[in-house]
Amino acid sequence: MLDDDGIRTLLTEARTIALVGASDRPDRASYGVMAYLQQRGYRVIPVNPQITGEHLHGEFVFRDLDQIGEKIDIVDIFRNSAAAGEVVDAAIAAGAKAVWMQLGVVNEAAAARAEAAGLQVVMDRCPKIEIPRLGVAAVG
């Protein structure tokens, strides 16, 4: 698990974030977080099998991580704790550098698998909160 310095470095170096559980509903946290991350200069690729093929904040929505076909720095997980394990396994298979489990998402076994595979792990935090708290500059 990354400490504040590790999280700051991860967010500073990252450019592409796959957001799993992206929603097209403005009242959902993932909708606002995706827009915020884009405003900060990140490329955010939405992943949600229920709205595959649509566009969200100008980006094509993919069904699965393995469909993206490009380098992913962070996989941001907006799924429940039980479902996070499956997403972590997909992030490992996709060659992501890090997994980020959102507020309330805690899966110790999945985090251990990710770390064992060489991925950085952030758990039970939100980048929309961490970026201003840690003073992370906009990317790009």
C-alpha positions as CSV (number, residue, x, y, z in Angstrom):
1,M,0.0,0.0,0.0
2,L,1.3,3.4,-0.9
3,D,1.9,6.2,1.6
4,D,1.3,9.8,0.9
5,D,4.6,10.3,-0.9
6,G,3.9,7.2,-3.0
7,I,0.4,8.3,-3.9
8,R,1.8,11.8,-4.9
9,T,4.4,10.2,-7.1
10,L,1.9,7.8,-8.7
11,L,-0.5,10.7,-9.5
12,T,2.3,12.9,-10.8
13,E,3.7,10.2,-13.2
14,A,0.4,8.7,-14.4
15,R,-1.2,9.9,-17.6
16,T,-3.8,7.2,-18.5
17,I,-6.4,6.0,-16.0
18,A,-9.0,3.2,-16.8
19,L,-12.0,3.9,-14.7
20,V,-13.9,0.6,-14.1
21,G,-17.5,1.2,-13.0
22,A,-17.8,4.5,-14.9
23,S,-21.4,5.7,-14.9
24,D,-23.3,7.9,-17.3
25,R,-25.5,9.1,-14.4
26,P,-24.4,12.6,-13.2
27,D,-25.5,11.7,-9.7
28,R,-22.9,8.9,-9.4
29,A,-19.5,9.6,-7.9
30,S,-17.7,7.9,-10.8
31,Y,-19.2,10.4,-13.2
32,G,-17.9,13.4,-11.3
33,V,-14.5,11.8,-10.6
34,M,-14.0,11.0,-14.2
35,A,-14.7,14.6,-15.2
36,Y,-12.4,15.9,-12.4
37,L,-9.5,13.7,-13.5
38,Q,-10.0,14.8,-17.2
39,Q,-9.9,18.5,-16.0
40,R,-6.6,17.7,-14.3
41,G,-5.1,16.5,-17.6
42,Y,-5.4,12.7,-17.3
43,R,-6.7,10.6,-20.1
44,V,-9.6,8.7,-18.5
45,I,-10.9,5.6,-20.3
46,P,-14.3,4.5,-19.0
47,V,-15.1,0.8,-18.5
48,N,-18.6,-0.5,-18.0
49,P,-20.2,-3.5,-19.8
50,Q,-23.7,-1.9,-19.3
51,I,-22.9,1.1,-21.5
52,T,-20.2,-0.3,-23.8
53,G,-20.0,1.5,-27.1
54,E,-21.4,4.7,-25.8
55,H,-19.3,7.8,-25.1
56,L,-18.8,9.3,-21.6
57,H,-17.1,12.7,-21.2
58,G,-15.9,12.3,-24.8
59,E,-14.3,8.9,-24.4
60,F,-15.5,5.6,-25.8
61,V,-16.8,3.2,-23.1
62,F,-15.1,-0.2,-23.1
63,R,-16.6,-3.5,-21.9
64,D,-13.4,-4.8,-20.2
65,L,-9.9,-3.7,-19.5
66,D,-8.5,-6.2,-22.0
67,Q,-10.3,-4.4,-24.9
68,I,-8.4,-1.1,-24.3
69,G,-5.2,-2.2,-26.0
70,E,-3.0,0.7,-24.8
71,K,-0.8,1.4,-21.8
72,I,-2.8,1.9,-18.5
73,D,-1.1,3.6,-15.6
74,I,-3.9,3.3,-13.0
75,V,-7.0,1.2,-12.9
76,D,-9.4,3.1,-10.7
77,I,-12.0,0.8,-9.3
78,F,-15.6,1.9,-8.7
79,R,-17.0,-1.5,-7.8
80,N,-17.8,-3.1,-4.5
81,S,-15.1,-4.7,-2.4
82,A,-16.1,-8.3,-3.5
83,A,-16.0,-7.4,-7.2
84,A,-12.7,-5.5,-6.9
85,G,-10.8,-8.8,-6.9
86,E,-11.9,-9.6,-10.4
87,V,-10.9,-6.1,-11.6
88,V,-7.5,-6.4,-9.9
89,D,-6.9,-9.7,-11.8
90,A,-7.9,-8.0,-15.0
91,A,-5.6,-5.0,-14.2
92,I,-2.7,-7.4,-13.7
93,A,-3.4,-9.2,-17.0
94,A,-3.6,-5.8,-18.8
95,G,-0.2,-4.8,-17.5
96,A,-1.4,-1.8,-15.5
97,K,1.1,-0.1,-13.2
98,A,-1.3,0.5,-10.3
99,V,-4.7,-0.3,-9.0
100,W,-6.7,2.3,-7.1
101,M,-9.7,1.1,-5.0
102,Q,-12.1,3.9,-4.3
103,L,-13.5,5.0,-0.9
104,G,-15.2,2.1,0.8
105,V,-13.5,-0.5,-1.5
106,V,-11.3,-2.8,0.5
107,N,-10.1,-6.1,-0.7
108,E,-6.9,-7.2,1.1
109,A,-6.5,-10.4,-0.9
110,A,-6.8,-8.6,-4.2
111,A,-4.3,-5.9,-3.0
112,A,-1.8,-8.7,-2.0
113,R,-2.2,-10.2,-5.5
114,A,-1.6,-6.9,-7.2
115,E,1.5,-6.2,-5.1
116,A,2.8,-9.6,-5.7
117,A,2.5,-9.0,-9.4
118,G,4.4,-5.7,-9.1
119,L,1.5,-3.2,-9.2
120,Q,1.3,-0.3,-6.8
121,V,-1.9,-0.3,-4.7
122,V,-4.0,2.4,-3.2
123,M,-7.1,1.3,-1.3
124,D,-10.1,3.1,0.3
125,R,-9.2,6.5,-1.1
126,C,-10.4,8.8,-3.9
127,P,-8.1,10.7,-6.3
128,K,-10.4,13.6,-6.4
129,I,-9.7,14.0,-2.6
130,E,-6.0,13.0,-2.7
131,I,-5.0,15.3,-5.6
132,P,-5.8,18.6,-3.8
133,R,-4.8,17.2,-0.4
134,L,-1.4,16.2,-1.6
135,G,-0.9,19.3,-3.8
136,V,-0.5,17.3,-7.0
137,A,-0.1,19.6,-10.0
138,A,-2.2,19.1,-13.2
139,V,-0.5,16.8,-15.7
140,G,0.4,17.5,-19.2
